[in-house]
Amino acid sequence: MQFNSGDIFAEHYQLEKKLGTGSFGEVWLARNTLADVEVAIKFYGLLDDNGIKDFREEFKLAYKLHHPNLLHLNHFDVFERCPFLIMPYCSNGSSATLIGKMSEKQIWHFIRDVSCGLMFLHSQNPPIIHQDIKPDNILIGDDGKFIISDFGISRKLEHTFRKGTNKVKSSGTLAYMGPEHFSEKPFIAGTSDIWSLGMSIYELLTGHILWEGMGGCVQLNGARIPALDNGYSPQLDQFLHACLSLNTWDRPTAQQAYNYANSMLRQEVNHPHSPSAVHASTPPLPPAPSRLQKRIRLSTINKRMAGWIILGILFLFMLIKGVSAFFGSIEEERRYNACRTTEDFRHFLNRYPASSHAEFVKQKICMLVEDSIKKEIKKNRIIAPVSVDTIEPEQPKKEEIVVKHPSWSRPKPKVEIVSPAPDTKKVKREDEERMFLNCQTITDYEKYLRQYPKGKFAYKAKRAIQQIESGMMESHPTQEIHVKKSTRVSFGL
């Protein structure tokens, strides 16, 4: 949309002259013919219905902001799909008219007013980042205060305006963009406005922009910040370097900048003719980090990294241990399910003594041993019918008849028992074990029990006798029988 001086806009705004061209539109001085007052009108590009709706929401947020160092927005309207804002007119113009002409005291006033306005914007929820601090956007009020203008436009609306107007930000705006805008992953923070403030200060003092207007991108390649002339205080030079720090966290906040500028102005009032006294008594600015501080910060980062690495190693170790235990339990179950014989179960118990199946395996081994004993008895059983009171003489029969041997004619054991040394416990234990292992018949077990009634294998000997007798009774339940004392049995320890 084209505008000319003298045009009547929106029925009662008469355009007088163009004040400037911004990133997304033009600013005109106009007269409200109804109220007969001069106002500033900022025109934006054409927008569709969604764009106008978004613009209205942005205006509602900005309209609620009231601060002495912020230019208040009076009215919002749309004319032929062109949104526009009505603002107070500042006849003194912008701080761009003071480039190269400001004294150090004026600069401290500039820093105090701009940082105070930024402090208010950054304290909002969510924080409002101006993103375009530069001399052209810092107006001079009628009372001499510096006022921030052109704020409250979100990135979403910036994208909408760029699509509608096919424009990008000017090279002037690029010159005030900090290095974080040009990093591999661009981002903005509250101290991004502080970097722009530092570049504005340098331009107002020296009359030119650093690094040929290339902005903070050159700092990523190691560009250094030149020192100010000797005519300015070391405090101002130090403050400027802090604002233009490469890292956002190394820059002062708006609150710190405001407090520091206030302290400098108070010292100037108390010592108007003694610059050295001002410099000596001024509290130090939150400084740009020294090499030692950088090393400390780097050391802290390294410690954090080491901590995360150690945690990662521990997690990996526990993961490997858990996976190993999981597959180990699978292998244990597979071996357990594959057990069929006594030897299989014994091998399993030797390999996994703490297994959850250990108790059952022990019981299974005992059951298998008992079954093997019973089978051995049934296979080799020899029985003979006897009377209750007397022993009948041997009769020739088809089935072998075994007569109970009297006590004076009991068969001798196969292995002669060696009397243990009366004074050696180890020898006694060995003799007892040897005698028990050589037991093959009931007579042998009875002889062992008579000699060792409380021996180590007494229980097993009694159990073997019972199994032999019960096996023979099961074979002939209806007959009275007498067990042959020489009947043999194999008993697994």
C-alpha positions as CSV (number, residue, x, y, z in Angstrom):
1,M,0.0,0.0,0.0
2,Q,1.4,3.4,-1.1
3,F,1.0,6.5,1.1
4,N,1.6,10.2,0.3
5,S,1.7,13.3,2.4
6,G,-1.8,14.8,2.7
7,D,-3.6,11.5,2.4
8,I,-6.5,10.8,4.7
9,F,-6.1,7.4,6.3
10,A,-8.9,5.5,8.1
11,E,-11.2,8.6,7.8
12,H,-9.7,10.9,10.4
13,Y,-5.9,10.5,10.2
14,Q,-4.2,13.0,7.8
15,L,-0.6,11.9,6.9
16,E,2.0,14.6,7.2
17,K,5.4,13.1,6.6
18,K,7.2,9.8,6.7
19,L,9.4,9.4,9.8
20,G,11.1,6.2,8.8
21,T,10.9,2.7,7.4
22,G,11.1,-0.3,9.8
23,S,11.6,-4.0,9.3
24,F,7.9,-4.7,8.5
25,G,6.4,-1.4,7.5
26,E,6.6,2.4,7.5
27,V,6.2,5.0,10.3
28,W,4.3,8.3,9.5
29,L,3.6,11.5,11.4
30,A,-0.1,12.1,11.2
31,R,-2.7,14.3,12.7
32,N,-5.9,13.0,14.3
33,T,-8.4,15.4,12.8
34,L,-11.0,14.5,15.5
35,A,-8.7,15.1,18.5
36,D,-6.4,17.6,16.7
37,V,-3.2,16.0,18.0
38,E,-0.1,14.7,16.4
39,V,0.4,10.9,16.5
40,A,2.8,8.4,15.0
41,I,1.2,5.6,12.8
42,K,3.1,2.5,12.0
43,F,1.7,0.6,9.0
44,Y,2.3,-3.1,8.5
45,G,2.0,-5.2,5.4
46,L,-1.1,-6.9,4.2
47,L,-2.3,-9.9,6.2
48,D,-4.9,-12.6,5.8
49,D,-7.5,-13.3,8.5
50,N,-5.2,-15.6,10.5
51,G,-2.5,-13.0,10.4
52,I,-4.8,-10.3,11.6
53,K,-6.1,-12.5,14.4
54,D,-2.5,-13.2,15.6
55,F,-1.7,-9.5,15.4
56,R,-4.7,-8.6,17.5
57,E,-3.5,-11.1,20.2
58,E,0.0,-9.5,20.1
59,F,-1.5,-6.1,20.5
60,K,-3.5,-7.1,23.5
61,L,-0.3,-8.3,25.3
62,A,1.6,-5.1,24.4
63,Y,-1.2,-2.8,25.3
64,K,-1.1,-4.0,28.9
65,L,2.5,-3.0,29.3
66,H,2.9,0.4,31.0
67,H,6.4,1.7,31.9
68,P,8.1,5.1,31.7
69,N,10.8,3.7,29.4
70,L,8.4,1.9,27.0
71,L,6.5,3.6,24.2
72,H,2.8,2.8,25.0
73,L,0.5,1.6,22.1
74,N,-2.7,3.7,22.1
75,H,-4.8,2.0,19.4
76,F,-4.9,-0.8,16.9
77,D,-7.0,-1.1,13.8
78,V,-7.1,-2.7,10.3
79,F,-7.6,-0.8,7.1
80,E,-8.1,-2.8,3.9
81,R,-6.4,-5.8,5.5
82,C,-3.5,-3.6,6.5
83,P,-3.0,-3.5,10.4
84,F,-1.7,-0.3,11.9
85,L,-0.8,1.0,15.3
86,I,-1.3,4.5,16.8
87,M,1.4,5.6,19.1
88,P,2.5,8.9,20.8
89,Y,4.7,11.1,18.7
90,C,8.2,11.9,20.1
91,S,9.2,15.1,18.5
92,N,12.8,14.8,19.7
93,G,13.3,11.8,17.4
94,S,15.4,8.7,18.2
95,S,18.8,8.3,19.8
96,A,20.2,7.8,16.3
97,T,20.4,11.6,16.0
98,L,23.0,11.6,18.8
99,I,25.4,9.1,17.2
100,G,29.0,10.4,17.9
101,K,27.8,13.3,20.0
102,M,27.0,11.8,23.4
103,S,29.1,12.4,26.5
104,E,29.9,9.7,29.0
105,K,27.2,11.0,31.4
106,Q,24.6,10.9,28.7
107,I,25.7,7.4,27.8
108,W,25.1,6.3,31.5
109,H,21.6,7.9,31.3
110,F,21.0,6.0,28.1
111,I,22.2,2.7,29.7
112,R,20.1,3.3,32.8
113,D,16.8,4.0,30.9
114,V,17.2,1.3,28.3
115,S,18.2,-1.4,30.8
116,C,15.3,-0.3,33.0
117,G,12.8,-0.8,30.2
118,L,14.4,-4.2,29.2
119,M,14.3,-5.3,32.9
120,F,10.5,-4.7,32.8
121,L,10.1,-6.6,29.5
122,H,12.3,-9.5,30.7
123,S,10.3,-9.8,34.0
124,Q,7.1,-10.6,32.2
125,N,5.6,-14.1,32.1
126,P,6.7,-15.4,29.6
127,P,9.6,-12.9,29.2
128,I,9.4,-10.6,26.3
129,I,12.7,-10.4,24.3
130,H,12.9,-7.2,22.2
131,Q,15.3,-8.7,19.6
132,D,15.8,-5.4,17.8
133,I,17.5,-3.0,20.2
134,K,19.3,-0.3,18.2
135,P,19.6,3.5,18.2
136,D,16.7,3.9,15.7
137,N,14.3,2.1,18.1
138,I,15.3,4.1,21.2
139,L,13.3,7.3,21.2
140,I,13.9,10.5,23.2
141,G,10.9,11.7,25.2
142,D,9.9,15.3,25.9
143,D,11.4,15.0,29.4
144,G,14.7,13.7,27.9
145,K,14.2,10.1,28.9
146,F,15.1,7.3,26.5
147,I,12.1,5.2,25.5
148,I,12.1,1.8,23.9
149,S,9.8,1.4,20.9
150,D,8.9,-1.3,18.4
151,F,8.5,-4.2,20.9
152,G,6.0,-6.9,21.4
153,I,6.1,-8.6,18.0
154,S,6.7,-12.3,18.3
155,R,8.7,-14.5,16.0
156,K,5.5,-16.0,14.7
157,L,4.3,-12.6,13.5
158,E,7.8,-11.8,12.1
159,H,7.6,-14.9,9.9
160,T,4.1,-13.9,8.8
161,F,5.2,-10.4,7.9
162,R,8.2,-11.7,5.9
163,K,6.0,-14.0,3.9
164,G,3.6,-11.2,3.2
165,T,6.2,-8.6,2.3
166,N,9.0,-10.8,0.9
167,K,11.4,-8.8,3.0
168,V,14.2,-9.8,5.4
169,K,15.7,-7.8,8.2
170,S,17.9,-4.9,7.1
171,S,21.7,-4.9,7.4
172,G,21.4,-2.4,10.2
173,T,19.4,-4.9,12.3
174,L,22.0,-7.7,11.4
175,A,24.7,-5.5,12.9
176,Y,23.0,-5.6,16.4
177,M,22.5,-9.4,16.5
178,G,24.6,-11.3,19.0
179,P,26.7,-14.4,18.1
180,E,24.1,-16.8,19.4
181,H,21.9,-15.9,16.4
182,F,24.6,-17.3,14.1
183,S,25.5,-20.5,16.0
184,E,24.8,-24.0,14.8
185,K,21.6,-24.0,16.9
186,P,20.5,-20.4,17.0
187,F,18.7,-19.2,20.1
188,I,17.8,-16.0,21.9
189,A,17.9,-15.1,25.6
190,G,17.3,-12.0,27.7
191,T,21.0,-11.2,27.4
192,S,20.7,-11.1,23.6
193,D,19.1,-7.7,24.1
194,I,22.1,-6.7,26.3
195,W,24.5,-7.6,23.4
196,S,22.4,-5.3,21.1
197,L,22.6,-2.6,23.8
198,G,26.4,-2.9,23.9
199,M,26.6,-2.5,20.1
200,S,24.3,0.6,20.3
201,I,26.6,2.1,23.0
202,Y,29.7,1.5,20.9
203,E,28.0,3.2,17.9
204,L,26.7,6.2,19.9
205,L,30.2,6.7,21.4
206,T,32.4,6.2,18.3
207,G,30.0,7.0,15.4
208,H,30.4,3.7,13.6
209,I,29.4,0.0,14.0
210,L,31.8,-2.7,14.8
211,W,33.0,-5.3,12.3
212,E,31.5,-3.5,9.3
213,G,28.0,-4.3,10.3
214,M,28.5,-8.0,10.3
215,G,27.2,-8.5,13.8
216,G,28.2,-11.1,16.3
217,C,28.9,-13.8,13.7
218,V,32.5,-12.6,13.5
219,Q,33.0,-13.3,17.2
220,L,32.5,-17.0,16.4
221,N,35.7,-16.7,14.4
222,G,37.6,-15.1,17.2
223,A,37.1,-11.4,16.5
224,R,38.2,-9.1,19.4
225,I,36.4,-6.1,20.8
226,P,38.5,-2.9,20.5
227,A,39.0,-0.7,23.5
228,L,37.4,2.7,23.8
229,D,39.5,5.9,23.5
230,N,41.3,7.2,26.6
231,G,38.7,9.9,27.0
232,Y,36.2,7.4,28.5
233,S,36.5,5.7,31.9
234,P,37.7,2.2,32.4
235,Q,34.4,1.4,34.0
236,L,32.5,2.2,30.8
237,D,35.0,0.2,28.7
238,Q,34.7,-2.7,31.1
239,F,30.9,-2.5,30.9
240,L,31.0,-2.4,27.1
241,H,33.2,-5.5,26.9
242,A,30.9,-7.3,29.3
243,C,27.8,-6.6,27.2
244,L,29.5,-7.8,24.1
245,S,30.8,-11.1,25.6
246,L,30.6,-14.1,23.3
247,N,28.6,-16.3,25.7
248,T,25.2,-15.2,26.8
249,W,25.8,-16.2,30.5
250,D,28.9,-14.0,30.6
251,R,26.9,-10.8,30.0
252,P,25.2,-8.8,32.7
253,T,21.5,-9.0,33.1
254,A,19.2,-6.0,32.6
255,Q,18.9,-5.7,36.3
256,Q,22.7,-5.7,36.8
257,A,23.2,-3.1,34.0
258,Y,20.5,-0.8,35.6
259,N,22.1,-1.0,39.0
260,Y,25.6,-0.4,37.7
261,A,24.5,2.7,35.6
262,N,22.6,4.1,38.7
263,S,25.7,3.7,40.8
264,M,27.8,5.5,38.2
265,L,25.3,8.4,38.0
266,R,25.1,8.7,41.8
267,Q,28.9,8.9,42.0
268,E,28.9,11.6,39.3
269,V,26.5,13.7,41.3
270,N,28.5,13.4,44.5
271,H,31.9,14.1,42.8
272,P,31.1,16.2,39.7
273,H,34.7,17.5,39.4
274,S,36.7,14.5,40.5
275,P,36.6,11.7,37.9
276,S,39.3,9.8,39.8
277,A,37.1,9.7,42.9
278,V,34.2,8.5,40.8
279,H,36.3,5.8,39.3
280,A,37.8,4.7,42.7
281,S,34.5,4.6,44.6
282,T,32.3,3.0,41.9
283,P,31.3,-0.6,42.7
284,P,32.6,-3.1,40.3
285,L,30.4,-4.3,37.4
286,P,29.6,-8.0,37.3
287,P,32.8,-8.6,35.3
288,A,33.3,-10.5,32.1
289,P,34.8,-13.8,33.2
290,S,38.5,-14.0,33.8
291,R,40.7,-16.8,32.6
292,L,40.6,-18.3,36.1
293,Q,36.8,-18.2,36.1
294,K,36.6,-19.8,32.7
295,R,38.9,-22.5,33.9
296,I,36.8,-23.0,37.0
297,R,33.6,-23.2,34.9
298,L,35.4,-25.6,32.5
299,S,36.5,-27.7,35.5
300,T,32.9,-27.8,36.8
301,I,31.7,-28.9,33.3
302,N,34.4,-31.5,33.2
303,K,33.4,-32.8,36.6
304,R,29.7,-33.0,35.6
305,M,30.7,-34.8,32.4
306,A,32.9,-37.3,34.4
307,G,29.9,-37.9,36.8
308,W,27.6,-38.6,33.8
309,I,30.2,-40.9,32.3
310,I,30.6,-42.8,35.6
311,L,26.8,-43.2,35.9
312,G,26.7,-44.4,32.3
313,I,29.4,-47.0,33.0
314,L,27.6,-48.2,36.1
315,F,24.3,-48.4,34.2
316,L,26.0,-50.4,31.4
317,F,27.6,-52.7,34.0
318,M,24.3,-53.4,35.7
319,L,22.6,-53.9,32.3
320,I,25.3,-56.5,31.3
321,K,25.0,-58.2,34.7
322,G,21.2,-58.3,34.4
323,V,21.3,-59.7,30.9
324,S,23.9,-62.3,32.0
325,A,21.7,-63.3,34.9
326,F,18.7,-63.6,32.6
327,F,20.5,-65.9,30.2
328,G,22.1,-67.8,33.1
329,S,18.6,-68.5,34.5
330,I,17.5,-69.8,31.1
331,E,20.5,-72.1,30.9
332,E,19.8,-73.3,34.5
333,E,16.2,-74.1,33.6
334,R,17.3,-75.9,30.4
335,R,19.8,-78.1,32.4
336,Y,17.2,-78.8,35.1
337,N,14.6,-79.9,32.6
338,A,17.2,-82.2,30.9
339,C,17.9,-84.1,34.1
340,R,16.7,-87.7,34.0
341,T,19.1,-89.9,36.1
342,T,20.7,-89.7,39.5
343,E,23.9,-88.6,37.9
344,D,22.2,-85.8,36.0
345,F,20.7,-84.5,39.2
346,R,24.0,-84.7,41.0
347,H,25.8,-82.8,38.2
348,F,23.1,-80.2,38.3
349,L,23.4,-79.8,42.1
350,N,27.2,-79.5,41.9
351,R,26.9,-76.8,39.2
352,Y,24.0,-74.8,40.8
353,P,24.2,-75.4,44.6
354,A,22.2,-72.2,45.3
355,S,19.5,-73.0,42.7
356,S,15.8,-72.6,43.6
357,H,15.5,-76.2,42.6
358,A,18.2,-77.4,45.0
359,E,15.8,-78.8,47.7
360,F,13.7,-80.6,45.1
361,V,16.8,-82.1,43.4
362,K,18.0,-83.5,46.7
363,Q,14.7,-85.1,47.4
364,K,14.7,-86.4,43.8
365,I,18.1,-88.0,44.3
366,C,16.9,-89.7,47.5
367,M,13.9,-91.0,45.7
368,L,15.9,-92.4,42.8
369,V,18.4,-94.0,45.3
370,E,15.5,-95.7,47.1
371,D,14.0,-96.9,43.9
372,S,17.3,-98.4,42.8
373,I,17.6,-100.2,46.2
374,K,14.1,-101.7,45.8
375,K,14.9,-102.8,42.3
376,E,18.1,-104.4,43.5
377,I,16.3,-106.3,46.3
378,K,13.5,-107.6,44.0
379,K,16.1,-108.7,41.5
380,N,18.2,-110.7,44.1
381,R,15.6,-111.6,46.7
382,I,15.8,-115.2,48.3
383,I,13.1,-116.2,50.7
384,A,12.5,-119.3,52.9
385,P,9.3,-120.3,54.9
386,V,10.0,-120.8,58.6
387,S,8.0,-121.8,61.7
388,V,7.3,-119.5,64.6
389,D,9.2,-121.4,67.3
390,T,11.7,-123.7,65.6
391,I,13.8,-123.7,62.5
392,E,13.0,-126.6,60.2
393,P,15.8,-128.6,58.7
394,E,16.8,-127.9,55.2
395,Q,14.4,-129.6,52.7
396,P,15.3,-130.3,49.0
397,K,12.9,-128.1,47.0
398,K,12.9,-126.4,43.7
399,E,13.2,-123.1,45.4
400,E,16.2,-122.6,47.4
401,I,15.6,-122.7,51.1
402,V,17.7,-120.6,53.3
403,V,18.0,-121.6,57.0
404,K,18.8,-118.9,59.6
405,H,22.3,-119.4,60.8
406,P,22.8,-119.5,64.5
407,S,24.8,-116.7,66.1
408,W,27.8,-119.0,66.5
409,S,27.9,-119.8,62.8
410,R,27.2,-116.3,61.2
411,P,29.1,-115.7,58.0
412,K,32.2,-113.6,58.4
413,P,32.4,-110.2,56.7
414,K,34.3,-110.0,53.5
415,V,36.7,-107.5,54.8
416,E,38.3,-108.1,58.2
417,I,37.7,-105.1,60.5
418,V,40.8,-103.6,61.9
419,S,40.5,-102.5,65.4
420,P,41.0,-98.7,65.6
421,A,43.7,-97.3,67.6
422,P,42.2,-96.4,71.0
423,D,43.8,-93.0,71.0
424,T,43.2,-91.7,67.5
425,K,39.8,-90.4,66.4
426,K,40.7,-90.2,62.7
427,V,41.6,-93.9,62.7
428,K,38.3,-94.7,64.4
429,R,36.3,-92.8,61.8
430,E,38.1,-94.5,59.0
431,D,37.5,-97.9,60.5
432,E,33.9,-97.2,61.0
433,E,33.4,-96.0,57.5
434,R,35.3,-99.0,56.1
435,M,33.2,-101.4,58.1
436,F,29.9,-99.7,56.9
437,L,31.0,-99.7,53.3
438,N,31.8,-103.4,53.5
439,C,28.3,-104.2,54.8
440,Q,26.4,-106.3,52.3
441,T,23.9,-108.4,54.3
442,I,21.6,-107.8,57.3
443,T,24.1,-109.7,59.5
444,D,26.8,-107.2,58.4
445,Y,24.6,-104.2,59.3
446,E,23.6,-105.7,62.6
447,K,27.2,-106.3,63.5
448,Y,28.0,-102.7,62.5
449,L,25.2,-101.4,64.8
450,R,26.4,-103.5,67.7
451,Q,29.9,-102.1,67.4
452,Y,28.8,-98.6,66.6
453,P,25.3,-98.1,68.1
454,K,25.7,-94.3,67.8
455,G,27.9,-94.3,64.8
456,K,27.9,-91.9,61.9
457,F,26.1,-94.3,59.6
458,A,23.8,-95.9,62.3
459,Y,20.7,-94.4,60.7
460,K,21.6,-95.6,57.2
461,A,22.3,-99.1,58.5
462,K,18.9,-99.3,60.2
463,R,17.2,-98.0,57.1
464,A,19.0,-100.5,54.9
465,I,17.8,-103.4,57.2
466,Q,14.2,-102.1,57.1
467,Q,14.3,-101.8,53.3
468,I,15.6,-105.4,52.9
469,E,12.9,-106.8,55.2
470,S,10.1,-104.7,53.7
471,G,11.2,-105.7,50.2
472,M,10.9,-109.4,51.1
473,M,7.6,-109.0,52.9
474,E,6.1,-107.3,49.9
475,S,7.2,-110.3,47.7
476,H,5.4,-112.9,50.1
477,P,2.8,-111.0,52.1
478,T,0.8,-114.2,53.1
479,Q,3.7,-116.3,54.3
480,E,5.7,-116.2,57.5
481,I,9.3,-115.8,56.4
482,H,12.7,-115.6,57.8
483,V,15.2,-113.3,56.3
484,K,18.5,-114.8,55.4
485,K,21.1,-112.9,57.2
486,S,23.5,-113.2,54.3
487,T,21.1,-111.4,51.9
488,R,23.1,-108.7,50.2
489,V,22.0,-105.1,49.4
490,S,23.7,-102.2,47.7
491,F,23.1,-98.9,49.4
492,G,24.3,-95.7,47.9
493,L,25.8,-93.2,50.3
